[in-house]
Amino acid sequence: IMKKYLILFSLFFWGWSSAQTDLYVGPNSYVYSNDVVLYVEDAIQLEEPTSYIYLRGDAQLIQNNDVKNQDIGQLSIYQESTTEIYEYNYWCSPVGVGIDGILNANVPFDVTNVYDPADEFDASNVLSTPFPFTTANDATLTERSSRWIYKMQEAEGYNGWVHVGQTGNVPAGYGFTMKGVPTPPPPGTPNNTIDLRGRPNNGTMTIAVNYDGTDNEPLSEPNNQVSTLTGNPYPSAIDLKLFFVNSINNQNNLDGNIYFWEQQAVGSHNLQAYEGGYALYTPGNLGDLFDNGSYAVGVFQTYNGDAGGNGDNNGLSPDFATNSQRRYAAVGQGFLVNSDVGGSGGNGELLNSMRLFFPEDSSPMGTGSVFRNPEEELPEVIAMSHNGLDYMDIINNPTIIPEVRIHTKINDLYFRESLIAFREGTDLSYNKFTDARTGSLLNSDAYMRADDHNVIIKSIAYDLESRIPFCLQADGDNIPFNIKVFSVTDVDDIEVFVYDNITDSYTDIRNGEFNIALSEGEYCNRFEITFLNQDTLNNDEIALNDFMVFQDNNLSQLSILNPNGLDINEVQLIDVNGKVIFKANILEIKNEYHFSTKSLSVGVYLATVSFTDRKGLSKKIIVNN
């Protein structure tokens, strides 16, 4: 006779709904938890193959102490794949293969941990059978494909992916890729639910992210770094802000960002046909737990009729839509981390102190691991952590980070999102944890520049005079770029412009868009994102009465007249590709300056003059020697 222990609380107050300290489940016995947290102080022993813990609905397991579980019984928890047969999900298993006689250890995952529920819609169902796998490219309605199960551990580029298949395994704390199953014809429903069964992971898990100083794939990204596929390895949610806050190793050895794979349906296994990229999460100010961080979606293909992308009416990924939602990783969620920029990397780690309990949004428009809105007509859910954080306070009173999201349509094929976050204590230089470097660049792309870093999330203190370098990269001739503001949050009255150094013009991209076609090359000195239109300002420092910059083609020289003796710091000439072709440091004040242009080709150039005590100016000139 199967003995059962039911944990069926439908309402609980602040604090923990707790089982016993050291949970032992004997032969022919099980613990069943539905929609609540199962809290265990120390280790769990699942004595025999007939010893089970069933987590159903939104139930999750939290363990407090850094101890490892033991024996051969199984914890069972459901999770959904969001893709069909051609698209990858990144996973990190909360369980491993239980082995009798191996005590107190997290154990590796393999395909024998993947089960097919008899009825995933019935919360009382505890029956599942091992999910069959095929080695064929395409999964079927009844079989998943092991052909696409890979892992990546401190490697880079395409060749860094190692096949796992049906015979390999994935150590606890590391992630893996897997594709989904096809959608059956009506009235059938997709079989996207899998039952992950095995020994539950707990405690500290170390992940290697060591870079040996050799860029083994210089044509692939990341450059001079390595990547490791990891994720949430627990049968509970984790707080990705605490992934950095609670671990000095992660702060020092990793680059400060988390990379989520997002892929659109393409109907092909061909690598060249994949349409997707990495969305980025950066945790924000590590000293402010109410700062939820920032999140920018991956490259997406087209807008739908509602001006949305990826089939969503917000132009965002179907998985998550806001910063706070990406902060909390669901059970089974996989993601990439990179070694620190310019360093040797080292070991990262996952800790119990990063864990918390909260349910996933399972509504038809659900977005994954999301706290439910208390205004919805759903049972109130209390998010809890055993690390002392008041998550309800964090949810209800977050630090407000005003944001501007810019979408660049590239070559009429796809969109790149750039996010500007107004965060106190940040500036135009690269700031680890508040800025996010591009996960990978496309042949034609758009990104911001901070120091020598290409970023898609840039945090700056709120200053309307800020000017952010904005780069466009074209891989052929006449590549069109269309730039516009997609959304503005908590800073409604701000204006946003693209400034073009060559044409000396400002284009309002809040109420319109900037359109340009470029020849092959990278344009990083030509464009800026600004919040003021200098052409409309009545500013004597810009007008600079009596100060003149002009091209004298009769004498083949650039001339500057400075009758008021302004203190000039530097003079530059920039060509139409944004390349600085001439630069002169001015060491003394004169009334006139002349610079030869005899060696320059006929064309349009931008002359820029900077001063030691006032704003600079620029002027378009035409050289026709």
N, C-alpha and C positions, 0 to 999 in steps of 0.2 A: 504494500500500500504506500502510495506517495504521500509523505507528510508535507504540509504546506504552511507557510507563514505569510500572511497577507498584510501589506502596508497600503491602506486604501484611504488615507486621510484626504478629504477634498478641500479642507480649509485648515490653515495653520497660521499661527501668529509669528511675529518676529522672533527668530531663534531657529533651532533645528528640530526637525522631526527625526528622531534618532532610533536606530536599532541598537543592538548590544555592542559593547566595546569588543573586540575580537569576534568577528562573525564566523561561526562554524556551521556549515551545511553538510549534514551527513548523507549517507546513501539513501536513495529513493526519497529525497526531500528537496523542497525548493522554497525560495523567498520570492514573492511577487510584489512589485511596486508599480503603481499606476499614477502618473501625473504628479508625483511628489519626489522629494529628495530622499535618498537612502543614505544615512550618515553612519560611518563606521570609524571609530577612533583609531584602531590599529589594523592588524592584518586580517585578511579573509582566507579561510581554508575551505575549498570546495573538494571534499574528501574523495569522491568517486565519480565515474562518468555519469552517474545518475544524480549528481548534486548540481542544482541550478539556482541562479538568480535571474529573474525575468524583469527587465525594465521596460515598461510599456507606456504608451502615450508620451508625455513629457518627463517621465521619470528619469533621474540621473543619479549617479553614485558619487559621493564625496568621501574620501578617506583623509584623515587628519595627519597622521604621523608618516614619516618617511620610512615605511616598511614595505616589503614586497610580499605579494600573495603567493599561494602555494597550491599544489596538487592539480588534479586532472579534470575536475568539474568545470562547468561553463557558466559565464555570465552571458546573457542574451540581450542585445539592444538593437533596435531598428535604425536604419538611416536610408535616405533617399539619394539616388543618383539623379542628376539633372540633365543628362545627355542621352543621345541615342547611340547608334552603333559606330558613328564616325568621329565623335567628339570625346575628348578626354575629360575625366574628373581627376583632380588631385586629392588623394586620400591619405589619412594617417590612422591606422587601426587602433581602437581603444583596448583591443584584446590580442593575445597571442595563443599559440598552441599549447594547451596545458599538458604537462608531462608528469606522470606519477613518479614520485621519488625525487624530483628536483624541487627543493624547498626555497621559499622566499627569494624569488627572482622574477623579473619581467622577462618574458620569453618572446621569440620572434613570431611574426605573422606569416602565414602562407595562405594559399587559396582554400585550404581545408577549413579556414575560419569563416568562409562566406557561405551562408545558408539562404534558402528560399522559403519565406514564411508560407504556411498553408493558407492563411487569411490575414493579410496585413491590416485589413480594415476592422477586424474584431480585436479589441484590446485584450479580451480574455484569452485569445489564442496563444498557446505556448508551443505549438507544433511547427517545426521547420524541418526541411531536408537539405542535405548538402547541395549547393548550387552546382550543377554540371558545368564544366568548362570545355571548350573546344579550342584546338590550336589553329583553326581557320581564321582568316581575317575578320569575317563577319560573325557577330553574335546572332543567335536566333531567338525566337520567343521563349525557348526553354534552356538555352545555353549561353553563357557569357564567353567572351573570347579572352584566352590567356595570352594571345599574341601581343597585346598592348599593355601588359603589366611590366612597368619599368621602375627603376629607382635611380636617384642621382645622389651621390655622396662625395662631397668636396671635389667637384669636377667642373668642367666648363664646356659649353657648346653642345652641338648635336652628339658628338662622340662620347660625351660624358654620361649619357644614359645607358644603364646596364639592364639587360633583360632579366626579368625574374621568372615570368611564365608560370607553369604549373609545378616546376621542380625546385625553384629557388625560394628564398624567404627574405623578409625585411625585418631587421632588428627593431626592437621597441624604441619608439621615439623618432624613427625615420618614416618618410612617406613613400607613396607609390602611385603610379598612374593606372587607371583602368577605364575602359570605354563601356558604354551602356548597352542596352538591348533595344530592338526595334519596337515601334508602336504597332500594335495589332490592328487589323481592320475593325471598323465599328461592328458591333457595339463593345468590342473588347477594350480593356484599359491597359496602359503601359505597366509592365512588371518592373518598376524602378526601385522597389523596396528590397533591400538586402538585410539579412539578419546576421550581424557580426557576433560570433559565438567563440568564447575561449576564456583563458585566464585574464582577468582584468588587470590592466597596467596601473601602477601606483608609484608615487615617490619620484625621486630625482632620476632623470634620464639624460645622458650626455650625447650630444650630436657633434660630430667632427666637421669643422669648416676651416681646415688648414690650407694655406696657400704657400707653395714652396718657392715662389719667386719667379717661376717660369710660366710664361703665357703659352700654354700648349696649343691653343687655337686662337691666334691673333686676329683672325677674320670673324670670330664669333664673340658675342658678349656673354657675361661681363668681361671687360678687359682688365688684366692684372688682378683678378679676383677669382674665387671659386664659388660655386653654388652648392647647396645641399637641400634636398627635398625633405622637409620635416612636416610638422603640423601639430594638431591637438591630439595627443596620444592617450587621453583619459576618457572614461565614460561619463564625463561632465563637460560643461563649457569651460573655456579659459578666457582670461582677460589679456589681450595682446599688448595692452599698455604695460601691464605688469611683467610681460615677457622681457621687457627691457628694465623697468623700474626695479624689479626684484632680483636682477642678476647682473652683477658686475662683469661676469664673463661675457654675457650677451652685449653689454654696453661697449666693452673694450674690443671684442673680437669680431663683431658683426658690423655691417655698414649702417645699421639703424633703421632699415626699412623692411617691410614684409611684402612679398610678391605673390599675387594670386593670379592663376591662369584663368583667362576668360576666352572662350572660343565660340564662334558662331557656327551654325549648321552649314556644312558645305557639300555633303553627300559624297565624300571621297576620303580614302585613307592616304592619298598622295600628300606628302609633306608640303610640296609647293602649293597645294590648293588650300592649305589651312588659312583661315582668316580669324585672327585673334591676337592676343598679346597679354602682357602682364599688367593688371591693375596694381596700384601701389597704396600701401597704408604706411603712414609715418606717425609715431605715437605722440608727437607734440612735446610740450614742455614736460620733462620728466619730473619736475618738482611740483607739478599741479595735476593731481589725480582727477580733477574735474575737467581738464582739457582732454577731450575724447580723441584728439589726433585729427589727421586729415586723410582723405581717401580720394584718389582719382581713378576713374575707370580705365580699362585697357582700350586699345584701338577698336573701334566698331565701324561697321560698314556703311549703313545708310540710315537716314531718318525715315520713320513711318509717317502716316498722314497727320499724326498729332505732333509732329516735330520731335518725335522720340527716336531712340535708337535701340537696336537689338530686340525689337518687338515690344519695348516698354515705353509707356507714354511719358517717361521722364528723360529719355535719351540716356539712360543709365543701364548698367548690367542687370540681367534678370536675377542675379544672386543677391546683391545688396545694393542699397540706394543711398545711404548716408554714412558719415564718419562714425557715428556712435554704433551703427549696426556692424560695421567691419571691425570695430574694437573687440567684439566678443565672437570667438570662433566656436562653431558648432562641434559636436561630437563627430569625429571622423574627418574634419576639415584639414586638407593638406595645403601647404604653401612653401615657397622657396625662401631661403635666407642666403645672403652673400657675405663673404668675408669682408673685413673692413677695407676701405679704400686705401691703397698704398701701404698696407700692412701685411703681416703674415697670417692673419686670422687666428685660429685656435679653436677651442671647444666652446660650443654653446650648450645650453642646458634648459630643461623643462622641469618645473618645480611644482609641488603641491600648492604652494602659496599663490600660484597663478590661477587656481581653479575657483569656480563659482557655479552656482545653480541658477539657471533660468531656462524657460521653455522656448521652443522654436515656434515661429509663426507658421501654422499649417493651413492658413486660409488660402483660397484659390489664388489670390494675388500675393501670397506670402513671399517673403524675401529672405528666408533662411533663419539663422539664429538671431531673432529680434525680440526685444522686450515688447510686449503688447502695450498698445496705447491705452491708458486707463479710461479714456473716453469711449472706447469701444464697448459694446454690450457683450463682454466676455468676462469670465470669472477673473477677479483680480489676482495677479500672480506676484508674489513677493520674491524678488531676486535677493539671493543671500550668498555670503562668502564666509568661510571660516577663518579668514585672515584679518578680520576686524574692520573691514571697509563697509561703510553704509552705502550700499549700491543704490538704494532707493533715493538717497540724497544726491548721489552722483547723477542719476537718471533725471531727476526733477530739477536740479539746479546746476546744469553744466556751465563751464566757462564758455562765454559766447565768443566765438572766433568768426568774425565777418569774412566772407569768402566771395571771390569772383571766379566763375568757371568759364573758360574760353574754349570754344570748339573750332578747330581748324579743319576744313574740308580739303583734302589733298588729292589732286589729280582726278577729281570727281569720282573717287573710289571709296574713300574711307575717312573717318574723323579721328583726330587726336585731341584729347582733353588736356588742357593746362589749367592748373588750379593755383590761384593766388590767395593766400591766407594771411589776414592781418593779425599778427601775434606780437604782443609786447615782448621786448627784449631780443627781437631778431632784426636782421638788417639785410643788405643786398649781397653780403658774402654768403658762402655756403655754410649752413648751420645743420649739423648732424642732428637727427631725431625730429627736426621740424621741416626740413626740406627732403625731397625724394628724388633720387637720380633715376633717369630712364632705365627701365628694365632691359630694354633692347631698342635699338633704332631701326626704323624701316629705311629702305633705299631713299624714299622721299618722306620727309618728316618735319615736325614742328616741335620746338621745345624752348624753354628758357635757359639762360646761362647765368650761373653763379660761380664766380672765380673760374676755374677750369672745368666745372662740372655741368653736364647737361641735365636739367631737372624738369620734371613735369608738375611737381608741387614746390612752390616757393613761398616761404613765410617771410613777411616783412612787418615792421611796426607801421601803424597807420600814419602815412605821410603822403599828402596829395602831390608833393613835389618829387616823389620817387619815380625813377625811370628804370624799368626792368629790361635788360637785353633779351630780345626775342629772336630766335634763330629759325630760319627756314632752310631746308636742305632738299635740293632737287637732283634727281638722278638722270635727267634728260633735258632736252630743249622744250621750252614753252610749257612747263609744268604749272598748272593753275593751283593757286592757294586762295581759299575763301575763309576769312577770319571774322568771327563774331562772338559776342558774349552770349553764353547759353543761359546762365543763371547768376543772380546776385542774392546773397543771403546776409541779412542783418546789417546791410549798409546800402539802403535803398536809394539814397540820393547821389551816389557816386557816379562820375562820368568815367568812361574808359575809352582810350584812343590807341590806335597804332600810329606811331611816328615813323616816317620814312626819311632817313637822312639824305637820300639822294634827291628826292623831290622837295625836301624841306616842307612836308605837309603832314597834317594830322587828320586821321579818319576816325569818326565816331563809330565804334563797334558795339556800343550799348544799344543804339537806335538804328544802326545800319550794319554794314559789313565792309571789310577791306578786301579788295580783290586784286590779285597780281599774278602774272605768269612769269616764271623765272627760267633762265638757262641753267645747265648743269653746274652744281657747285653748292657750297655752304655759305649762307649769308648770315653772319653773326654780328657784324658791325653796322649793319644797315637799319635794322628795325628795333623799335623799343615799344613796350607797353607803358603808357603814361596815364595819369589821371587829371591832367590839366592840358588844355590846348594853348600853348604859348602864343600862337598867332592872335588870340583874342585878348591877351592880357595887355593892359596899358601900363607898361613897366619900363621905366627909363633905363634900367640896367640892360634890357634887351634891345631897346631902340638905339642906345648909345649914340647920342647926337654927335654929328661930325665925324664919327668913326666909319671908315670906308674900306671894303674888301672888294677887289675887282681884278679881272684878268685883262692884261694889256697884251693883246695878240700881236701888235706891231713890234713890241720889244720882246715878245715871248717870255713874259714874266707875270707872276702873281704879285700884285701890289697891295699893300696895306697902308692907309693913311691914318695916323694917330695924333691929331693936332692937340688933343687934351692930355697927352702923356699918360694914357692908361697903362697899367702894369700887366703886360702880356706874359703869360706863362709858356704857352705852346701853340704852334701852328701845325695843322695836319691837312693833307689832301687825301681824299678817299675816292676810289673809283666806283663804278656802278655795281660792281660785285661786292662792295663793302670792304674791300681790301685797302689797308693803309699803305699808300705808295710813297708818301713823303711825310717826314715829321721833323720839326725844328724846335729845339728848346731855346727860348729867348732869354738871354742873360742880362740885357740892359734895355732901358727904356729909350726909345727913339720916336721921332715924329713920322718916320717912314720906314717901311720894310719892303724889300723886293726879293723874290725867289724865282730862279730860272725855271721855265717850263719847257725848254727846248727839247728835252729828252722824252716828253710825254706824247702819247698818241692823241690824235684828234678825238675829242669826245667830251662828255659831261662829267664833271667832278664836283665833289663837295669839299669846300674849304671850311675848316672849323678852327676857331680861335678860342682858347681858354685863358682866363685871367686869374690872377692870384687873389682878387678881392671881390669878385662879382661873377654872376652867371656868364657862361660862354655864349658864343653865337656861331651860327653856321650860314653859309651862303653857297648856292649852286653857281658854278662857273662853267663856261664853255671854252675849251682849249682848241684853237684853230691856228697853229703856228704857220 
